[in-house]
């Protein structure tokens, strides 16, 4: 897991805190973790489920 590039929202506080980080594992899956728990655990979900989740949050679902 050391070679993954973890990303978090640009709206996250620069001081850390309550952030969710996401890394693309493959074209099929992403990993999600709590920024305060860098070693893990991770939540592994399909890329399509992650995309649907993000679209729902942004109000673009079914568009």
N, C-alpha and C positions, 0 to 999 in steps of 0.2 A: 504493500500500500504506500510505500515511501515515494514511488515515482508518479503518483497521481497529482494533478493540479486541482486544488480545492478552491472553490469560488463561493463568495457570499454576496448578499445584496449590497449595492452601493448605498443603500439607505441605512445600513448597519452602523452602529456607533463605532468610531475608531478606537474607543477604549475597550473593545471586546464586549463581554456580557452575553446577552441572550441571542446568539446568532446560530443560524442553521447554515451549514456549508455543504456544497454539492460537488461531486467529482464524477466525470464521465469515465466509466470503466471500459465500455465498448459502445458500438453503435446501438446495442440492445439494452444496456443497463446503466443506471447511475447509482451512486452511493450517496447517502445523506447522513450527516453526523452533527452532533452538538459541538460548537466551537470550544466549549469548556471541557469536552471529553475527547481530545484529539486522538488518543489511542483507540477509541471505539467505545461502545459498539457502533455499528453502522446499520443503516436500513438500506437494503438493496431492492430497487424497484425497476420496472421496465422503463425504457426511455419514453415510450408512448404514454404510459401512465403519468410520468413526471410532466410531460408536455401538456396533457389534459388538465392536470392539477394547476399548472401555471396559467393556462388559458382561462380556467374557471376563476382563479383569483384576480386576474386582470380584467374580468368582465367580457372576455372575448369568446366564451364558450359557445359552441354551435354557430359560429359566424364564418 
